[in-house]
């Protein structure tokens, strides 16, 4: 283990030879470049050793395909897992440099949007911690999803230029590149199908080491960037004066890496999104085969050496792609290729939402991937040939669309949901016919989070208290938090626990003031809903209740109101009009409430823009109350709910996703439950005029909707929220009105409970102590045993 003087020397070395400056002229960026190289150096030896062992010992490896990886800043996490954080701090102190400034200079890698990407990052880190050989495969987006700004309360999207100063922690691998083909035609030659593509793009690899806790095993996050498959410039066209057209192929190639989730409301947008998914999948599957063939010569043994996990439906084309490569490039018969591919592939379903399951038009598939469409059509016929009338309700292609979720299920040997409730709904409502054809294929693996980032890094004061109380080792065995239960009645421990929470609140307050000029009253109950903006997550219910509370404070200002700060965080998809209306409503309501001298000391609304992992690391430790209020039966799992509970926040929530299991673990008495169940949601939706009936039965909700309709929060445009209001009165698919009064009653219980600080702290400690099973280490261990058939390498 290097000493602080040794790290100091290494920092100075890389400052001179990697950043190219002397210490007295070094900027914060220069110091960050130096630190990146120092930590990368320390990660490289175990990284190369892990690769050597995997290769020489013939270890089976996992290949995790995901459109999103959202790891957050890499440097502090790597320093913690290499067990160098204290030495790094000491080295910078000796150099007279503020290490916090250096760490804060690192941008969040803009490689994801929300929970899907954060989960993928947690899982890759846990695979390293458990010694599970693995590659994470994704795209190296140049500008990510977008940076969110607010103008007049509206969400404005700007490019996220996270690569503007390079990526010094990663390695570029020009020798690792693959041709990915698009379009063209099919010919039959000597009885075999030959694909003659119209466009060829090169996928070039960029590798980032992913360090496991303790630094004993390091895996790889391999991100693909796109280059044209020929010359970068058509010199003849350029010399003829067609300067822009001469770079058409380069432009198209770079478009594949420009942004995450291009808007798919146009034909070109849909084509780009499918192209991105295939580009990721083809390059990754080719890489899996190349690495296998580097040490083996019999592809029939591929399932013994490689597992490919499709993280949600985006990489579902992996089945047809692997079959295509086996048949077209390696001479397999079709049925043999299908059987082999199915043994290698597995699929995690993350959603019940139809728009997220993806259904691509057949015409688009034929235009872009004609060989794959042919394979999918043959797979569809094969299912019916094998299963006969039992498969009458199974269709990989239906109504002119390829059903990508069904395709992923049909080409996998294991399919998993991500919470007990979600897996049950997947079986009953999403794939009942495929499940009936292949009983036992569908299993549950409830999601998890890494305690290294989400407690040790994000909440150092609380992490130190845990170590002082129960000793080290909980970082890699989170079930040890159970030992905290013995201290839940100890006044001294509860006082220290409250002090750690207060430190987190002060840190959040300082960050909000410095970055956003937002004042945070530290004596208030901090109530946080931070997640992607979607109607089913019901940020609308939250802000409407906030309006109701404001109205009640104004009606009775002398009452003893518990001060509350409502914090929101999250982005809406650029084309999601309803979600963007909700964002504007939150900001409009916040402006009025925060400017009201009669109520502002008792109620605030805070919505810092551009929610990302770094912001989450500030919000989650400071939260007293975690809002997990989605419509029951619609959230697959959630992982934010786990992060808040791990950091000592109590949950107000519905019986949805992993909330069900969290409540079972922490105890019903330590969870603020409200709302309809999934079965009740289904029944309520079938009742005619249920929305109007629910509103007419709630005077409080009527008062809120009347204020919004009259323009109380949008006086310059009273009808601004007419569409939202009309939806609530006429359909209310997400049952905001039906759950409003129950939500209010639960929030009143929150107030009463928070008035007793020791009772609240005891509940918070028990929440924290009982959520050890939601570690991503547990989840990955389950994947290794039940899906990948893979023992740990250490």
Secondary structure in CASP SS format (residue, H / E / C, confidence):
PFRMAT SS
TARGET T0000
AUTHOR 0000-0000-0000
METHOD secondary structure of the structure
MODEL  1
X C 1.00
X C 1.00
X C 1.00
X H 1.00
X H 1.00
X H 1.00
X H 1.00
X H 1.00
X H 1.00
X H 1.00
X H 1.00
X H 1.00
X H 1.00
X H 1.00
X H 1.00
X H 1.00
X H 1.00
X C 1.00
X C 1.00
X C 1.00
X C 1.00
X C 1.00
X H 1.00
X H 1.00
X H 1.00
X C 1.00
X C 1.00
X H 1.00
X H 1.00
X H 1.00
X H 1.00
X H 1.00
X H 1.00
X H 1.00
X H 1.00
X H 1.00
X H 1.00
X H 1.00
X H 1.00
X H 1.00
X H 1.00
X H 1.00
X H 1.00
X H 1.00
X H 1.00
X H 1.00
X H 1.00
X H 1.00
X H 1.00
X H 1.00
X H 1.00
X H 1.00
X H 1.00
X H 1.00
X H 1.00
X H 1.00
X C 1.00
X C 1.00
X C 1.00
X C 1.00
X E 1.00
X E 1.00
X E 1.00
X E 1.00
X E 1.00
X C 1.00
X C 1.00
X C 1.00
X C 1.00
X C 1.00
X C 1.00
X C 1.00
X C 1.00
X C 1.00
X H 1.00
X H 1.00
X H 1.00
X H 1.00
X H 1.00
X H 1.00
X H 1.00
X C 1.00
X C 1.00
X C 1.00
X H 1.00
X H 1.00
X H 1.00
X H 1.00
X H 1.00
X H 1.00
X H 1.00
X H 1.00
X H 1.00
X H 1.00
X H 1.00
X C 1.00
X C 1.00
X C 1.00
X H 1.00
X H 1.00
X H 1.00
X H 1.00
X H 1.00
X H 1.00
X C 1.00
X C 1.00
X C 1.00
X C 1.00
X C 1.00
X C 1.00
X C 1.00
X C 1.00
X C 1.00
X C 1.00
X H 1.00
X H 1.00
X H 1.00
X H 1.00
X H 1.00
X H 1.00
X H 1.00
X H 1.00
X H 1.00
X H 1.00
X H 1.00
X H 1.00
X H 1.00
X H 1.00
X H 1.00
X C 1.00
X C 1.00
X C 1.00
X C 1.00
X E 1.00
X E 1.00
X E 1.00
X E 1.00
X E 1.00
X E 1.00
X C 1.00
X C 1.00
X C 1.00
X C 1.00
X C 1.00
X C 1.00
X C 1.00
X E 1.00
X E 1.00
X E 1.00
X E 1.00
X E 1.00
X C 1.00
X C 1.00
X E 1.00
X E 1.00
X E 1.00
X E 1.00
X E 1.00
X C 1.00
X C 1.00
X C 1.00
X C 1.00
X C 1.00
X C 1.00
X C 1.00
X C 1.00
X C 1.00
X C 1.00
X C 1.00
X E 1.00
X E 1.00
X E 1.00
X E 1.00
X E 1.00
X E 1.00
X E 1.00
X E 1.00
X E 1.00
X E 1.00
X E 1.00
X E 1.00
X E 1.00
X C 1.00
X C 1.00
X E 1.00
X E 1.00
X E 1.00
X E 1.00
X E 1.00
X C 1.00
X C 1.00
X E 1.00
X E 1.00
X E 1.00
X E 1.00
X E 1.00
X C 1.00
X C 1.00
X E 1.00
X E 1.00
X E 1.00
X E 1.00
X E 1.00
X E 1.00
X E 1.00
X E 1.00
X E 1.00
X E 1.00
X E 1.00
X E 1.00
X E 1.00
X C 1.00
X C 1.00
X C 1.00
X C 1.00
X C 1.00
X C 1.00
X E 1.00
X E 1.00
X E 1.00
X E 1.00
X E 1.00
X E 1.00
X E 1.00
X E 1.00
X E 1.00
X E 1.00
X E 1.00
X C 1.00
X C 1.00
X C 1.00
X C 1.00
X C 1.00
X C 1.00
X H 1.00
X H 1.00
X H 1.00
X H 1.00
X H 1.00
X C 1.00
X C 1.00
X C 1.00
X C 1.00
X C 1.00
X H 1.00
X H 1.00
X H 1.00
X H 1.00
X H 1.00
X H 1.00
X H 1.00
X H 1.00
X H 1.00
X H 1.00
X H 1.00
X C 1.00
X C 1.00
X C 1.00
X C 1.00
X C 1.00
X C 1.00
X C 1.00
X C 1.00
X C 1.00
X C 1.00
X C 1.00
X H 1.00
X H 1.00
X H 1.00
X H 1.00
X H 1.00
X H 1.00
X H 1.00
X H 1.00
X H 1.00
X H 1.00
X H 1.00
X H 1.00
X H 1.00
X H 1.00
X H 1.00
X H 1.00
X H 1.00
X H 1.00
X H 1.00
X H 1.00
X H 1.00
X H 1.00
X H 1.00
X H 1.00
X H 1.00
X H 1.00
X H 1.00
X C 1.00
X C 1.00
X C 1.00
X C 1.00
X C 1.00
X H 1.00
X H 1.00
X H 1.00
X H 1.00
X H 1.00
X H 1.00
X H 1.00
X E 1.00
X E 1.00
X E 1.00
X E 1.00
X E 1.00
X E 1.00
X C 1.00
X H 1.00
X H 1.00
X H 1.00
X C 1.00
X C 1.00
X H 1.00
X H 1.00
X H 1.00
X H 1.00
X H 1.00
X H 1.00
X H 1.00
X H 1.00
X H 1.00
X H 1.00
X H 1.00
X H 1.00
X C 1.00
X C 1.00
X C 1.00
X C 1.00
X H 1.00
X H 1.00
X H 1.00
X H 1.00
X H 1.00
X H 1.00
X H 1.00
X H 1.00
X H 1.00
X H 1.00
X H 1.00
X E 1.00
X E 1.00
X E 1.00
X E 1.00
X C 1.00
X C 1.00
X C 1.00
X C 1.00
X C 1.00
X H 1.00
X H 1.00
X H 1.00
X H 1.00
X C 1.00
X E 1.00
X E 1.00
X E 1.00
X H 1.00
X H 1.00
X H 1.00
X H 1.00
X H 1.00
X H 1.00
X H 1.00
X C 1.00
X H 1.00
X H 1.00
X H 1.00
X H 1.00
X H 1.00
X H 1.00
X H 1.00
X H 1.00
X H 1.00
X H 1.00
X H 1.00
X H 1.00
X H 1.00
X H 1.00
X H 1.00
X H 1.00
X H 1.00
X H 1.00
X H 1.00
X H 1.00
X H 1.00
X H 1.00
X C 1.00
X C 1.00
X C 1.00
X C 1.00
X C 1.00
X E 1.00
X E 1.00
X C 1.00
X C 1.00
X E 1.00
X E 1.00
X E 1.00
X H 1.00
X H 1.00
X H 1.00
X H 1.00
X H 1.00
X H 1.00
X H 1.00
X C 1.00
X C 1.00
X C 1.00
X E 1.00
X E 1.00
X E 1.00
X E 1.00
X C 1.00
X C 1.00
X H 1.00
X H 1.00
X H 1.00
X H 1.00
X H 1.00
X H 1.00
X H 1.00
X H 1.00
X H 1.00
X H 1.00
X H 1.00
X C 1.00
X H 1.00
X H 1.00
X H 1.00
X H 1.00
X H 1.00
X H 1.00
X C 1.00
X C 1.00
X C 1.00
X C 1.00
X E 1.00
X E 1.00
X E 1.00
X C 1.00
X C 1.00
X C 1.00
X C 1.00
X E 1.00
X C 1.00
X H 1.00
X H 1.00
X H 1.00
X H 1.00
X H 1.00
X H 1.00
X H 1.00
X C 1.00
X C 1.00
X H 1.00
X H 1.00
X H 1.00
X H 1.00
X H 1.00
X H 1.00
X H 1.00
X H 1.00
X H 1.00
X H 1.00
X H 1.00
X C 1.00
X C 1.00
X C 1.00
X H 1.00
X H 1.00
X H 1.00
X C 1.00
X H 1.00
X H 1.00
X H 1.00
X H 1.00
X H 1.00
X H 1.00
X H 1.00
X H 1.00
X H 1.00
X H 1.00
X C 1.00
X C 1.00
X C 1.00
X H 1.00
X H 1.00
X H 1.00
X H 1.00
X H 1.00
X H 1.00
X H 1.00
X H 1.00
X H 1.00
X H 1.00
X H 1.00
X H 1.00
X H 1.00
X H 1.00
X H 1.00
X H 1.00
X H 1.00
X H 1.00
X H 1.00
X H 1.00
X H 1.00
X H 1.00
X H 1.00
X H 1.00
X H 1.00
X H 1.00
X C 1.00
X C 1.00
X C 1.00
X C 1.00
X C 1.00
X C 1.00
X C 1.00
X C 1.00
X E 1.00
X E 1.00
X E 1.00
X E 1.00
X E 1.00
X E 1.00
X C 1.00
X C 1.00
X C 1.00
X C 1.00
X H 1.00
X H 1.00
X H 1.00
X C 1.00
X H 1.00
X H 1.00
X H 1.00
X H 1.00
X H 1.00
X H 1.00
X H 1.00
X H 1.00
X H 1.00
X H 1.00
X H 1.00
X H 1.00
X H 1.00
X H 1.00
X H 1.00
X H 1.00
X H 1.00
X C 1.00
X C 1.00
X C 1.00
X C 1.00
X C 1.00
X C 1.00
X C 1.00
X C 1.00
X E 1.00
X E 1.00
X E 1.00
X E 1.00
X E 1.00
X E 1.00
X C 1.00
X C 1.00
X C 1.00
X C 1.00
X C 1.00
X C 1.00
X C 1.00
X H 1.00
X H 1.00
X H 1.00
X H 1.00
X H 1.00
X H 1.00
X H 1.00
X H 1.00
X H 1.00
X H 1.00
X H 1.00
X H 1.00
X H 1.00
X H 1.00
X H 1.00
X H 1.00
X H 1.00
X H 1.00
X C 1.00
X C 1.00
X C 1.00
X C 1.00
X C 1.00
X C 1.00
X C 1.00
X C 1.00
X E 1.00
X E 1.00
X E 1.00
X E 1.00
X E 1.00
X C 1.00
X C 1.00
X C 1.00
X C 1.00
X C 1.00
X H 1.00
X H 1.00
X H 1.00
X H 1.00
X H 1.00
X H 1.00
X H 1.00
X H 1.00
X H 1.00
X H 1.00
X C 1.00
X C 1.00
X E 1.00
X E 1.00
X E 1.00
X E 1.00
X C 1.00
X C 1.00
X C 1.00
X C 1.00
X C 1.00
X C 1.00
X C 1.00
X C 1.00
X C 1.00
X C 1.00
X C 1.00
X H 1.00
X H 1.00
X H 1.00
X H 1.00
X H 1.00
X H 1.00
X H 1.00
X C 1.00
X C 1.00
X C 1.00
X E 1.00
X E 1.00
X E 1.00
X E 1.00
X C 1.00
X C 1.00
X C 1.00
X C 1.00
X C 1.00
X H 1.00
X H 1.00
X H 1.00
X H 1.00
X H 1.00
X H 1.00
X H 1.00
X H 1.00
X C 1.00
X H 1.00
X H 1.00
X H 1.00
X C 1.00
X E 1.00
X E 1.00
X C 1.00
X C 1.00
X C 1.00
X C 1.00
X H 1.00
X H 1.00
X H 1.00
X H 1.00
X H 1.00
X H 1.00
X H 1.00
X H 1.00
X C 1.00
X C 1.00
X C 1.00
X C 1.00
X H 1.00
X H 1.00
X H 1.00
X H 1.00
X H 1.00
X H 1.00
X H 1.00
X C 1.00
X C 1.00
X H 1.00
X H 1.00
X H 1.00
X H 1.00
X H 1.00
X H 1.00
X H 1.00
X H 1.00
X H 1.00
X H 1.00
X H 1.00
X H 1.00
X C 1.00
X C 1.00
X C 1.00
X C 1.00
X C 1.00
X C 1.00
X C 1.00
X C 1.00
X C 1.00
X C 1.00
X C 1.00
X H 1.00
X H 1.00
X H 1.00
X H 1.00
X H 1.00
X H 1.00
X H 1.00
X H 1.00
X H 1.00
X C 1.00
X C 1.00
X C 1.00
X C 1.00
X C 1.00
X H 1.00
X H 1.00
X H 1.00
X H 1.00
X H 1.00
X H 1.00
X H 1.00
X H 1.00
X H 1.00
X H 1.00
X H 1.00
X H 1.00
X H 1.00
X H 1.00
X H 1.00
X H 1.00
X H 1.00
X H 1.00
X H 1.00
X C 1.00
X C 1.00
X H 1.00
X H 1.00
X H 1.00
X H 1.00
X H 1.00
X H 1.00
X H 1.00
X H 1.00
X H 1.00
X H 1.00
X H 1.00
X H 1.00
X H 1.00
X C 1.00
X C 1.00
X H 1.00
X H 1.00
X H 1.00
X E 1.00
X H 1.00
X H 1.00
X H 1.00
X H 1.00
X H 1.00
X H 1.00
X H 1.00
X H 1.00
X H 1.00
X H 1.00
X H 1.00
X H 1.00
X H 1.00
X C 1.00
X C 1.00
X C 1.00
X C 1.00
X C 1.00
X C 1.00
END
